[in-house]
């Protein structure tokens, strides 16, 4: 009876350790090359993602501003036209 409870508790602890991936984490912590490789890959991925995101958002904003200019709203249209010209000049 006592032995079954201990085995059940040990199995429960073992299952929790497997779910928490402690073995994988301890391998990564102990291996400096693995840490460098993962961090380098993560940094490159973030940089590419940020670059693509900013490009898409900026182009969408410029596109919308150009559409607003075509509506010929007197004061707003001139102001936005100046902003679009500045943005296109910097490209």
C-alpha positions in Angstrom: 0.0 0.0 0.0 2.7 2.5 1.0 4.9 1.4 -1.9 2.0 2.1 -4.4 1.6 5.6 -3.1 5.3 6.3 -3.4 5.3 4.9 -7.0 2.3 7.0 -7.9 3.9 10.2 -6.5 7.2 9.4 -8.3 5.3 8.9 -11.6 3.5 12.2 -11.0 6.8 14.0 -10.4 8.4 12.4 -13.4 5.4 13.4 -15.6 5.7 17.0 -14.4 9.4 17.1 -15.1 8.8 15.8 -18.6 6.2 18.5 -19.2 8.4 21.3 -17.9 11.3 20.2 -20.3 13.9 20.7 -17.5 16.2 18.3 -19.2 16.2 20.3 -22.4 16.7 23.6 -20.5 19.6 22.2 -18.5 21.2 21.0 -21.8 20.9 24.5 -23.3 22.3 26.2 -20.1 25.3 23.9 -20.1 26.1 24.2 -23.8 27.3 27.7 -24.7 27.3 27.0 -28.4 23.7 26.1 -28.2 22.9 29.4 -26.3 24.7 31.5 -28.9 23.1 29.6 -31.8 19.6 30.1 -30.4 20.1 33.7 -29.5 21.6 34.5 -32.9 18.7 32.9 -34.7 16.2 34.7 -32.5 17.8 38.0 -33.1 17.9 37.6 -36.8 14.3 36.5 -36.8 13.2 39.5 -34.8 15.1 41.9 -37.0 13.6 40.6 -40.2 10.1 40.6 -38.6 10.5 44.2 -37.5 11.8 45.3 -40.9 8.9 43.6 -42.7 6.4 44.9 -40.3 7.5 48.6 -40.4 7.7 48.4 -44.2 4.1 47.1 -44.5 2.7 49.6 -42.0 4.5 52.5 -43.5 3.4 51.6 -47.1 -0.2 51.2 -45.9 -0.1 54.7 -44.2 1.4 56.3 -47.3 -1.3 54.6 -49.5 -4.1 55.8 -47.2 -2.6 59.4 -47.2 -2.5 59.4 -51.0 -6.2 58.3 -51.1 -7.1 61.2 -48.7 -5.2 63.7 -51.0 -7.3 62.6 -53.9 -10.5 63.5 -52.0 -9.3 67.2 -52.3 -10.1 68.3 -48.7 -8.7 71.8 -48.8 -6.5 72.2 -45.7 -6.0 68.5 -44.8 -5.1 67.6 -48.4 -2.3 70.1 -48.7 -0.9 69.1 -45.3 -1.0 65.4 -46.2 0.5 66.1 -49.6 3.5 67.8 -47.9 3.9 64.7 -45.6 3.8 62.3 -48.6 6.3 64.4 -50.5 8.7 64.4 -47.6 8.4 60.6 -47.2 8.9 60.0 -50.9 11.9 62.4 -50.9 13.6 60.4 -48.1 13.2 57.1 -50.0 
